[in-house]
Amino acid sequence: MNPLNFALLLASALTLAACGDKAADSHAPDAPAEAEAEHGHGAGGEKLTHFSDRTELFVEFPRLVVGETSAFAAHLTTLADFRALTVGKVTVRLTGGNQPDEVFSVDKASQPGIFRPEVALKHAGDRELSIEVVTPEFRVTHELGPFTVYADHKAAEAEPAAHDDEGIAFTKEQQWKVDFATAEVVTRLIRTAVVATGVLRARPDGEAQLTAAAAGQVQAAGAFPRLGQQVKKGQLLAYLVPRMGGDTDLATQRVAANKARVERDLAQQELARMEALYREEAVPEKRVLAARAAAALAGAELSAAQQCLGQYGGAGGGIPVRAPVAGTIADVRVSPGAFAQEGALLFHLADRSTLWLELRVPESDAVRLASPTGATFRVAGDERSVEIIPGRNGRLIAVGGVVDATTRTVPVVFEFTAADRNLPIGMAVHAQVFAGGARDAVAIPASSVLDEGGMAVVFVQAGGETFERRTVRLGAREGDWVEVLDGLTPGSRVVSRGAYLVKLASTGTAQIGHGHAH
């Protein structure tokens, strides 16, 4: 699909979703103005975003006043998948200030992801606010810090109102409906690496292509081999039955072997007769030498005929096709009863438990790879990286010493195991080869970065539903992480999945960031 059409379609879908949320909310029993005030959209409302190790909390509530009921709108997102929390008990707790604890709970969500506990406070003063989340799987507490509970509404209004939200609006309801996630900006070790392309190969001693030794018909030896089947070394796969009357026909091979045996026996008898006559000085020595040569030649011809016949291995007319290596059947080119020409590929076997990564490094970077310390690569269609760590899951095989005259690259080969990944042999990869030691660096997931006309752009989470576009300067990349030289500080959060959707919301043309279902 054309990228522009996709963007317009996506924007329309999100707009309809937002409008649908608005429509659903308009049927709520409370008046619109009251709902706005209840959920923190009016003057003096509070909006907080807090992360635990399991959940993200975005909560909205009005100023807390003694004697008034304050409705909280707690938006809860599970960090494992960034989806709405649908089941659980949410408890608002105010403590401290030399006052009794005040606790208010709600046992279920009013709609997926949104819990609405109502707080009716009896004690004024500075209190510590926390929100506890209990589900069948986990229990977490969001400590939100000190908050003032005002003695009356007049005192609450005297406090300066918080500034309105600034930045790009992208509501929780919309985040939950799309492939969206955020990630923390961290300080981690980043290694210097060079970019390379390559291909996945089987080990040279872990791959075999079985071809037809002669023209003939392929017959099953029990269950016919199938794609993906595991086989053992020496396992019988099929029989190849040569065509009748040909040089490789079983009957012809038997005749040839019997003929060679008869000729060998006659040559040995003639040799014995010549040796007896020579002892009696009835024939010259050259007759004996000629007989010995004839006997030796007949023996060699019999041995060759027996070897040809031995290919059939007692198979009753077929040449056994056996697996020379243990592994997986990666390709089956024939079916039972099919005729195969001599040299035609029958089966392709490969041991995929251990693979080779054959890379091509540009000659401009080759001088930096005297002692590569590892590599990481990705295959098409999968954003997950596979890292090769020498001594743990792989090893360096070799670094080439000759630059290819056509591609101007140097080969680098690693051996590795990746039991948790189903990686096809022959697949092209994009890789990085680590060329030096590691250093501490500010880093973010590489998926967070958008390329806008050659500029690297990320979207920083300013609040639960607001984001800020920011240009960053990038450094080295290691696997799924990229170094940020300028523009971000550790502890902030960036959009790691769905950054393009936030970019669409920033245009404002499709109202993507509007519409609450509070």
N, C-alpha and C positions, 0 to 999 in steps of 0.2 A: 504494500500500500504506500502511496505517496506520503512522505513525512508530514506535509502540510495538511493533507486530508486527515491523517491520523490525529494530529494535534487538534484540529477542529472537532473531530468526532469525540475525542476524549474530553475536550472542554465542554461540549454539549452534554455528554453523559454526566459529568460532575455537576453541571449547572442544574440538570434535571434532578439529580440526587439532592442538591441543596434546596431546590424549590420544593421537592417532596418532603424534606424534613420540615420546612417552614409550614407547609400545608398541614402536616400532621400536628405540629405544635399549635396551630391556630384553633384546633378543636379542643384544646385543654380547657378545663373549667375556669382557670384564672384569666383575668383580663390581660391583654398584651402588656400594658404598662406595669401591672403588678408582676408579671413574669419577668420583665426586664429588670425590675428592681431586685426581685428575689435572687436572680442569678448573677448579680454583680455587674450588670451592664449599665446601671445607673450611676449617678455621682456618688463617690465615696465607697464603691464596692471594692472588694479585694480579689485579686487573681494571683494564684501561686502555682508554681510548677516545682515538683520535687521528685527525685528518683531514689528508689530503694534498689536492692540487688535483684528484685523480681518484678517490680512494677514501676510505672510512671504515673504520678498523680498530677492532674491539672484540676484545681478546685477554684470555684467562684462562690463568693458569699458577700452579703452586705456588711456594713459596720455592725459590730456586736454591741447591742444595747440591752441593759437589764429590763426585763419585763416584756420584751418584744421577741416574737418568734422569727428566727433567722434561718432561711432555707439555704442549705448548701447544695451545690451541684458538683459532685466529685466525679471527674472523668478518669477512669482507670484503664491503663493499657498494660498488657503483659509484655515484658521485654523479650521473652523468648521468641515471639512471633509478631509483636507490635499490633496485636488485635485487641478488640474490646474485651474486657473482663466481663463475663456474663453471669457468673455465680459467685456469691460470697456475702459476707456480713461486713459492713462498714461502720466503724464507731468513731465519733468525734469526742475527744476528751480534752477538757481544760483543767489544768492543775496549777498549784503554786499560788503565790500572792497571799499567803496566810489565809486561804479560803478553802472550803471543802471542794473535793473534786466534783466536776459536773460531767456526766457521761450521757451521750445520746447516740442511739444506734438505729440502723435500718438493715433488715435481713435479706433484702433482694434489690436488684436493679430495677429502676422504673423503665428503663430500656437498655439494650446492650451497651455496656460500658459506662453508664451514668447512674450513680447512686445519689439519693436525695434525703439525707438525714436532716431533720428539723431540730434546731437548737433553741431552747427557751431558757435563758440564763437568769440566775437569781443573785449573783454576786458580781460587783463591779471591781475594777482594778486591773493590774497587769498580770496576765495569765500565760501559761505555756500551753500552746495548742499542738495537738497531735491527732493524726487520723490512722486508725488501725484497720488493716484489711485481713480478714480471715477467710480462706477458701478450703475446700477439701484437700488441696495439695500443699498449701503453704500458709504462713502467717507473717506479715510484715507490718512495721509501724513507720509512718512518715512523720518525723519530728519537724514541725513547721516553725518553731521558735516562739518568741514572746509576742502577744497581742493584747491590746487594750480592750477591756469590756467597759463601755461607757455607762455612766449612771442614768443618763436620759438621752433622748433623741437630740436635744439642743446641744449637748456636749459633743455628740458624734458629728453633728453638722459643723461645729466650730473648727474641727480638724481639717486642714487643707486636703482637698480631694487629690487622689492620685492622677497622674497624667493618663490620657487615653492611650490605648494600644498604638504603637507605631510599628511599621514594618509590613511584611507580606502576610496576609491572613490566610490560613489554611486550617479549617476546623478539624477537631478530633473525629467527627462523624465521617469526614471525607478521608482523613488519614486511615481510618479503619477499613474503608471500602476498597483501597487500592494497595498495591505493593509498595509499602512505605516503611522506612526505619530510620532511626538516627543512631549516631555513634559518638562516643566521647573522643575529644582530641587528647592524645596521650603522648607521653615521652617514652620512646622505646628504642631498642638497638636497631639501626639500619646499616646494612652492609653495602659497600660500593659494588655495583654490578654493571655488566655490559649486556646489551640486548643481542639476541641471536634468534635465528629460526632453525627449525630442524624437523625431524621425523622420528617416530617410534619404531623400533625394530626388535625382532626376536634375537636372542643370543645366537651367534653362528652355530654353536653346538646344540641349540634348542629349537631348530627349525628344519623341516624336511619337506620337499616337494616330490611326491611319488609319481613317477611317470610310467607309461606302458613300456615294458621291455620288448614287446613285439606287438604287431597288430593282432587284435583278437577281441573276443567278447568278455565283458566283465560280469562275473557271477558272484552272488552273495555267498558269504561263508557264515551262515547263521543270520543274525540281524545285520542288515546293511548299514554301513557307517552313516551317521547323520551329523549335521552341522552342530558344533558345540560339544560333541561327545568327548569325554575324557578317555584316553587310551594309554596303555602301558607299552613300554619298549618291547618289541618282539611280538606284539599282539597281532593275530591274523585279522585282516580287514576284509579281504575279498580274494577271488581267484580271477586270473586273466587266462582265458581259454583261447589259444591261437587258432586261426582258421584252419579248416581241414585241407590237407594237401600241401600246405606251405612248409617251408623249411623248419618252422618251429612247431609243427603239429606233433602231438604226443606219439602217434603211431610212427611218424617219420623218424622221430628221435629214437624210438625203441629199435627200429630197423637199423639205424645208423650205429647204435651202440652194439647190437648183436653182430653186425657186419665187422665192426672194429675188433670185437672180441675174437671172432673166427680168424681174422687176418693176423691178430697178435699170436694166437695159438699156432697157426701155420708157420709164422716167422720164427717162433721159438723152436718148433720141431726142425725146421731147416737149419737153424743155428746149431742145434745139437748134432745133426747129421754131419754138418761141415766140420765141426770140432772133432768128431770121431775119425773122419777121413783124414784130417790134418795130422792127427796123432799117428796115423798109419802112413803118413807121407804120401797120401794118394792125391791130395789137392794142395795148391799153393796157399800161402798164408793170406793172400789178398781175398780169396774166396771166403775165408772165415771172417775177416774184417767186414766184408760186404754183408754177410749174414747177420753179424752183430748189429750193424747199422740198421738193417731192415727190421730186426726185432725191436730195437729201441724206438724206431719210428712208429711201428705198429702199436707199441705200448703207449706212446704219447697220444696217438689218435684215439685209442680206447679210453684213456683218461679224459680227454676233451669231450668225447661223446657221452661218457657217464656224467660229467659235470653239467652238460646241457640237459640231460634227462633228469638230473638231480634237482633242477629248478622246480620241477613239478612236485617234489617232496611227497610223493605218494598221494597226490590230491586227485587222482583219478581223472586227469585230463586238463588240469588248470595249473598255472603258475601262481603260487601263493604270493599275495601282496601283504607284506608285514610292516608294522610301524617301526622305523629305525630309531625313533626317539619317543620318550613319554611326553604327553602334553594334551592339547585340545585340537580337535579337527576344526581348522579355521576355514576350510573351503572344500566342497565336494563338487567335482566337475562331471561326474558320471552317475548313471542310475543303473539298477540291476538289469542285465540283459543288453545294455548298450554296447556298441562296437567302438573300440578305441584304436586309433592309428598308433603306430610305433612312435614313442616319444611324447604322446599326448599326456597332459597333466590329469591325474586321477584324483589325488587327495593332497591337501596342503595341511601339514601338521605343525603346530607351534606350541612351545612351552611358554605361557604368558605369566607364569609365576614370577619370573625375573626378566626384565626387559632392558634394552639398550636405548638410550636417548642420544641420537646422533645429531649434533648441532653444527651450524656453520656460523662462525664469528667473523665479522668484517676485519680485514687486514689492519685497519686503523686502530682496532681495539686489541688485536692479537698479542701485542707486546705486553699488555697488562695481565696476560693470563699464563704467566710462567707456572703458577701453582694455584689453580682454581680451588676454592674452598667449598664449593657446592653449586647447586643450581635450583631454579624453580621454573615451572612451565605451566601453561594453560592450553587446553584443547578447545576447538571451536564448539560453541554451544554450552560451555560450562565455565562459569566465572570462578569456580574454585581452583586454587592453585595446588600443584603437587610439588613439594619441596624434596630435594635429594640432599640428604645429610650424610656425607662420608662417615663410615664407622657406625651408622645407625640403620639406615635403610638403603644404602647404596655406596658406590665407590667410583672414583675417577679411573677410567680405563686408559685414556691417552689424550694428549694434546698434539695435534698434527704439527709437523715441522715444515710443511710445504704449502704455499699459497696456491689455491686453485687458479689457473690462468684465466678461466672463463668467469667465475663468480667472484674472484678476488676475496675469497674467504679461507679460513683455516678450520679444519674439523676438530671438534672436541666431543669426546664420547664418555658418557656416564652409564653405569649399570645401576639399576634400582629395583626395588619391589614396591608394589602398591596394591596390596591385597584387597583394600576396600574400594578400589576403583576398577571399573570394567573398561580398560583402555584398548581399543583396536590397534593391531599392528598396522603400520603404514600411515597412521594418522599424522597430519602436519601439526606442529606446535609452535607457539610463541613462547620464548624462554628468556631467562636472564641467568647469566653465569656470574657468580660472586667472585670478585677479583681481589678482595682485600679484607681487612679486619672490620669489625663493627664499631659504631660510634652512637652515642645518644643523640636522638633527634626528635623534634616535634613531628608527629605523624598522624595521618588519617587514612581510612580505607580509600583505596584508589577509586572505588565506585562513587565516591562523594563528589568527584571533580567533573565539571562540565567544561567543554571547550567552546568558548564564545569568541569567534574570530581570532583565535590564537591566544586568547587570555584564559587562564585557569580560574574558574569561578566555583565557589561553594555557597551553600545556603546554611547560615548559622541559626540555630534555634534560640530565639530571644525569649520565648515563652512557650507555653503549651500549644498555642495556636498561632503564634507569630514567628516570622522568620526574616532574616536579613541577608541580602545578597552581598557577597564579599569577594573581592579579587585577591588571589593568593599567588605567591611565588613558590614553585615547587623545586625540589631537589631530586635526590636519588629515589628510585623505586625498588622495593624488595617484595616480591610476591604480590599479595593483595594490599600492601601498604605503600604509601608514598610520603616522602619527607616534605614538610612545609617549612620553607626558609623564612617566610614573612607573611603576616596576615592573620594568624591564629595563635591562641595561647592555650596551653593544656588546661583541661577542665571544662571548656566549653563543648557544645555538641553541634554536630553538623548532620545534615540529611545524607544518609549513606545509601538509601534506596528511595527512588521517587523524586530525586532532585529536579527532574524535568517537569514534573507536575507542579512543583512549587514555582518553578520558572513560569509556567503557564499562568498560575495564579497571580504572579507579579505583574502581568500585563493588564489585568483588570478588565479585559474585554469580554470574558465569559462569566464574570461574577463567581469565579471558582472558589474564592476564599470566603464567600458569604453564605449565611443561612445556618442558624443553629436549631437543633431540635431540643432545646432546653425546655 
